[in-house]
Amino acid sequence: MANALPQDARFDFIIVGGGTAGCILAEALTRSGRMKVLLCEAGGEARSPWIRIPAGFYKLLVNKRYNWGFWSTEEAATNHRRIAIPRGKGLGGSTLINGMIYVRGQPQDYDLWQQRGATGWDWQGVLPYFKAIERWDNPDPDGLRGHDGPLPINEVIEQNDIGRAFIAAAEAQGQVFNPDYNGKSQEGVGWYQVNQAGGERYSADRAWLAPARKRPNLTVLTGARVTRLLLEGKQATGVALTHKGQNHQVRAGEVILAAGSIQTPQLLELAGIGDPARLAAAGIQPVHALPGVGENYLDHFCTRMNWRVSQPVTLNELTRGPRLVGEVLKYALKRRGVLTYGTGLTHGFLRSRADLDRPDVQFFFMHASYANAAERKLDKFPGMTLGVTQLRPQSRGSIHAVSPDLDVQPAIVPNFLDHEEDRRAMVDGMKLARNIIAQAPMDAFRVAEMSPGPVCEADADWLEFARANGQTIYHAAGTCRMGTDPMAVVDPELRVHGISGLRVIDASVMPEMVSGNTQAAVMMLAAKGADLVLERNLLAR
């Protein structure tokens, strides 16, 4: 069923949010045919022709139909800049507009989750779900990859000479080549893996939801804005929503919030669930004290260093004029060429200093350079960029409602670079990036460093460059974290503490940041979360 709400309908489950987690939950919970599920998505159908074209994210990132368009507050640590916090809008969520990079993270990430109180979420507890997600057809000598899942994972299809030169430069600097950073070890350099097949993006909508929509026990509502959680005492009984200009109240045995790390805490707080003093200050009547709601905001902060290139082989010139026409034809006929690129060509998962026991920085090498990185406007001459991010930031921010009005954006306070370890890792990571690009294999391409430039030498200079130019890379997480301590919002079964019939299953439950892009971890969370929901439901019957 699609976009019609049956009269007096009651569901077993209402899923709030049709993004990455929502699509996976909808498929899993309806698979048996016994459960009646409503999926509510405030955005629309994924109809833009740019969605399946990987390079289309350049267009969609600034498209208000597919991006909620959130912004951070101004903070002194980032020179009082408002930083864009894009979040996907529409069925498929951020998998419609992201760079498609697929990274599981490091096993230690999930072992730390368990140590933080997320029992059952250690590496051995989550590995089967990663394998179940994946359709990986490349070599798998360690037997750690999945081969029959709904999501095709492949290396970037276009592997070019400048990318090979970067890999060789990193090896010359002392790093190792890693053919599969999602295998037994993440450390090293190589080609990025992306959720693509045949040169096309595979979103969560395409991989999971589209097949499930044929099922009569699934109702999908687009343009359905959930405005309020319905509570009877400490029991969630359904949601209030607007759809096609009408207000509705819909009941369910269980409500699952999958609205993401920004809107999930906002919906909880608007329902009166959160820190009572903060709620009262925002004009919201407190209903249930849960002080961790909206706290523990995590994200990856990234700087982009760039160099002028001597040869006309970069996206800067391949995406202009007659050469662009040729690339469009190549894509139309063969699904090859520059339109298959996302946000990363070659990767580095490296240690910023020798005494660390595992990688703490991630590199994104791309044969493109931006006159304006936030707006994705390319330079008019050949260039290349090396993005540098810290894998596990220690700084913690917050996301909180500031008004009872759902349409008022919550206050997003990242606290980027607040922790000394974050500042050190970013500075050392950028120094390492410069060292790699300086190696002999890059001589055939490198002309000169443009940003930050050779005048940047002292640690204070590097840090100021990060403060003045760094951006998020759109990995918001942690704002309804899982655990058993007083600041945890959900328990290890993802049930909201103190409110029955209500769960959170999205990136907001992460206790700690994972080492890399977060979409794979969110997919795993949803797949494992669905199993927890079904197991508990079967036990209750």
Secondary structure, DSSP 8 states (H G I E B T S, - for coil): -BS---TT-EEEEEEE--SHHHHHHHHHHHTTS---EEEEESS-----TTTTSGGGHHHHTT-TTTB--EE---BGGGTTB--EE--B-STTGGGGTS--B-----HHHHHHHHHTT-TT-SHHHHHHHHHHHEEE-S--TTS-S-SSSSEEEEE-S---HHHHHHHHHHHHHT--B-S-TTSS---EEEE-EESEETTEE--HIIIIIHHHTT-TTEEEEESEEEEEEEEETTEEEEEEEEETTEEEEEEEEEEEE-SHHHHHHHHHHHTTEE-HHHHHHTT----EE-TTTT-SBB--EEEEEEEEESSS-SHHHHTSHHHHHHHHHHHHHHS-SGGG--S-SEEEEE-SSTT-SS--EEEEEES--EEETTTTEE-SS-EEEEEEEESS----BEEE--SS-TTS--EEE--TT-SHHHHHHHHHHHHHHHHHHTSGGGTTTEEEEEES-TT--SHHHHHHHHHHH-EE-S--B-TT-BSSSTT-SB-TT-BBTT-BTEEE-SGGG-SS--SS-SHHHHHHHHHHHHHHHHHHHHHH-
